[in-house]
Amino acid sequence: MKAVSLPSRFQRARSFYCRSLALLLSFFFLIGINTRIKAQSANLDQGANGKSTAPTSPVDWVNGNLNSNQAHFLEGYSVPYRAILTNLTVNKSYTLVIGLDVMNSGKHALDYITQFQRLC
């Protein structure tokens, strides 16, 4: 069997389409990276005031639920929370929705939300 070479115009067209496809794929790849980098996010932390034998002031910010190794808030105390928002666009409005579960497995957890100045 004898190999037949394509005419040069077909080779040029094929080369053009390959380069165009590579450029187009690169463009979509870069757009995808740019979109992921600019995605808005929020991180919710709780303020841990340390064990009762070694209190921390001000609080240490921890991600996740507080326990007796991290905090010693008493009944009636307010637990501080903070939300860190990242990758926001200037001059654009955002809404942060906060949900509250007052019971967990039949036990009371948080009873109410207080203002920022009510930290004990």
C-alpha positions as a LaTeX table, in Angstrom:
\begin{tabular}{lrrr}
\hline
Residue & $x$ (\AA) & $y$ (\AA) & $z$ (\AA) \\
\hline
Met1 & 0.00 & 0.00 & 0.00 \\
Lys2 & 1.34 & 3.42 & $-0.89$ \\
Ala3 & 0.96 & 6.44 & 1.38 \\
Val4 & $-0.68$ & 9.38 & $-0.30$ \\
Ser5 & 0.04 & 12.85 & 0.99 \\
Leu6 & $-2.73$ & 15.38 & 1.20 \\
Pro7 & $-2.55$ & 18.51 & $-0.93$ \\
Ser8 & $-0.95$ & 21.41 & 0.92 \\
Arg9 & $-4.22$ & 23.38 & 1.18 \\
Phe10 & $-5.81$ & 20.51 & 3.16 \\
Gln11 & $-2.76$ & 20.37 & 5.42 \\
Arg12 & $-2.95$ & 24.14 & 6.01 \\
Ala13 & $-6.68$ & 23.92 & 6.73 \\
Arg14 & $-6.13$ & 21.04 & 9.13 \\
Ser15 & $-3.35$ & 22.94 & 10.88 \\
Phe16 & $-5.58$ & 26.03 & 11.13 \\
Tyr17 & $-8.44$ & 24.04 & 12.67 \\
Cys18 & $-6.13$ & 22.32 & 15.15 \\
Arg19 & $-4.68$ & 25.65 & 16.27 \\
Ser20 & $-8.16$ & 27.17 & 16.50 \\
Leu21 & $-9.42$ & 24.26 & 18.56 \\
Ala22 & $-6.44$ & 24.48 & 20.92 \\
Leu23 & $-6.97$ & 28.23 & 21.33 \\
Leu24 & $-10.70$ & 27.77 & 21.98 \\
Leu25 & $-10.11$ & 25.05 & 24.57 \\
Ser26 & $-7.50$ & 27.21 & 26.29 \\
Phe27 & $-9.96$ & 30.11 & 26.38 \\
Phe28 & $-12.70$ & 27.99 & 28.00 \\
Phe29 & $-10.19$ & 26.56 & 30.49 \\
Leu30 & $-9.08$ & 30.06 & 31.54 \\
Ile31 & $-12.68$ & 31.26 & 31.82 \\
Gly32 & $-13.45$ & 28.29 & 34.06 \\
Ile33 & $-10.49$ & 29.08 & 36.33 \\
Asn34 & $-11.45$ & 32.74 & 36.50 \\
Thr35 & $-15.04$ & 31.84 & 37.44 \\
Arg36 & $-13.93$ & 29.49 & 40.22 \\
Ile37 & $-11.53$ & 32.06 & 41.65 \\
Lys38 & $-14.22$ & 34.71 & 41.87 \\
Ala39 & $-16.95$ & 32.57 & 43.44 \\
Gln40 & $-18.37$ & 34.23 & 46.55 \\
Ser41 & $-18.27$ & 32.28 & 49.80 \\
Ala42 & $-19.06$ & 32.65 & 53.49 \\
Asn43 & $-17.38$ & 30.99 & 56.46 \\
Leu44 & $-19.28$ & 30.93 & 59.78 \\
Asp45 & $-17.25$ & 30.78 & 63.01 \\
Gln46 & $-18.19$ & 30.65 & 66.70 \\
Gly47 & $-16.34$ & 32.46 & 69.46 \\
Ala48 & $-14.78$ & 30.06 & 71.97 \\
Asn49 & $-14.03$ & 31.57 & 75.39 \\
Gly50 & $-11.91$ & 28.64 & 76.61 \\
Lys51 & $-12.38$ & 26.24 & 79.50 \\
Ser52 & $-13.73$ & 27.62 & 82.77 \\
Thr53 & $-10.34$ & 26.89 & 84.38 \\
Ala54 & $-8.46$ & 28.79 & 81.63 \\
Pro55 & $-10.74$ & 31.41 & 80.06 \\
Thr56 & $-9.79$ & 33.14 & 76.82 \\
Ser57 & $-10.40$ & 36.85 & 76.30 \\
Pro58 & $-11.10$ & 37.91 & 73.65 \\
Val59 & $-12.57$ & 34.78 & 72.17 \\
Asp60 & $-10.80$ & 32.39 & 69.77 \\
Trp61 & $-12.73$ & 31.95 & 66.53 \\
Val62 & $-13.36$ & 28.28 & 65.71 \\
Asn63 & $-15.14$ & 26.60 & 62.84 \\
Gly64 & $-17.68$ & 24.01 & 63.98 \\
Asn65 & $-19.68$ & 23.40 & 67.13 \\
Leu66 & $-18.42$ & 24.51 & 70.52 \\
Asn67 & $-17.93$ & 21.96 & 73.30 \\
Ser68 & $-16.73$ & 21.96 & 76.92 \\
Asn69 & $-13.08$ & 21.80 & 75.78 \\
Gln70 & $-13.45$ & 25.05 & 73.85 \\
Ala71 & $-16.01$ & 27.14 & 75.73 \\
His72 & $-17.75$ & 27.61 & 79.07 \\
Phe73 & $-20.77$ & 29.73 & 78.17 \\
Leu74 & $-23.40$ & 29.57 & 80.89 \\
Glu75 & $-27.19$ & 29.66 & 80.60 \\
Gly76 & $-28.19$ & 33.14 & 79.48 \\
Tyr77 & $-24.85$ & 33.94 & 77.86 \\
Ser78 & $-24.71$ & 34.94 & 74.22 \\
Val79 & $-22.43$ & 32.92 & 71.92 \\
Pro80 & $-20.65$ & 35.20 & 69.43 \\
Tyr81 & $-20.67$ & 34.30 & 65.75 \\
Arg82 & $-18.91$ & 35.85 & 62.79 \\
Ala83 & $-19.31$ & 35.35 & 59.07 \\
Ile84 & $-16.32$ & 36.02 & 56.84 \\
Leu85 & $-17.43$ & 36.78 & 53.29 \\
Thr86 & $-14.87$ & 36.51 & 50.51 \\
Asn87 & $-14.60$ & 37.36 & 46.81 \\
Leu88 & $-17.35$ & 39.97 & 46.88 \\
Thr89 & $-17.67$ & 42.53 & 44.12 \\
Val90 & $-17.58$ & 46.22 & 45.06 \\
Asn91 & $-20.88$ & 48.13 & 44.64 \\
Lys92 & $-22.97$ & 44.96 & 44.47 \\
Ser93 & $-25.64$ & 43.94 & 46.99 \\
Tyr94 & $-25.53$ & 40.55 & 48.71 \\
Thr95 & $-27.90$ & 38.74 & 51.06 \\
Leu96 & $-26.64$ & 36.49 & 53.85 \\
Val97 & $-29.34$ & 34.12 & 55.08 \\
Ile98 & $-28.83$ & 32.71 & 58.59 \\
Gly99 & $-30.83$ & 29.72 & 59.82 \\
Leu100 & $-31.26$ & 28.73 & 63.47 \\
Asp101 & $-32.00$ & 25.30 & 64.93 \\
Val102 & $-33.18$ & 25.58 & 68.54 \\
Met103 & $-33.39$ & 21.82 & 69.17 \\
Asn104 & $-31.00$ & 18.99 & 68.38 \\
Ser105 & $-32.07$ & 15.39 & 69.07 \\
Gly106 & $-34.84$ & 16.60 & 71.38 \\
Lys107 & $-32.50$ & 18.80 & 73.44 \\
His108 & $-32.51$ & 22.58 & 73.46 \\
Ala109 & $-29.51$ & 24.21 & 71.87 \\
Leu110 & $-29.75$ & 27.95 & 71.18 \\
Asp111 & $-32.94$ & 29.58 & 72.39 \\
Tyr112 & $-32.77$ & 33.02 & 70.78 \\
Ile113 & $-30.59$ & 35.47 & 68.87 \\
Thr114 & $-29.25$ & 38.52 & 70.71 \\
Gln115 & $-27.56$ & 41.75 & 69.62 \\
Phe116 & $-23.82$ & 42.21 & 69.14 \\
Gln117 & $-23.36$ & 44.19 & 72.39 \\
Arg118 & $-24.75$ & 41.40 & 74.60 \\
Leu119 & $-21.61$ & 39.36 & 75.16 \\
Cys120 & $-20.99$ & 38.15 & 78.71 \\
\hline
\end{tabular}
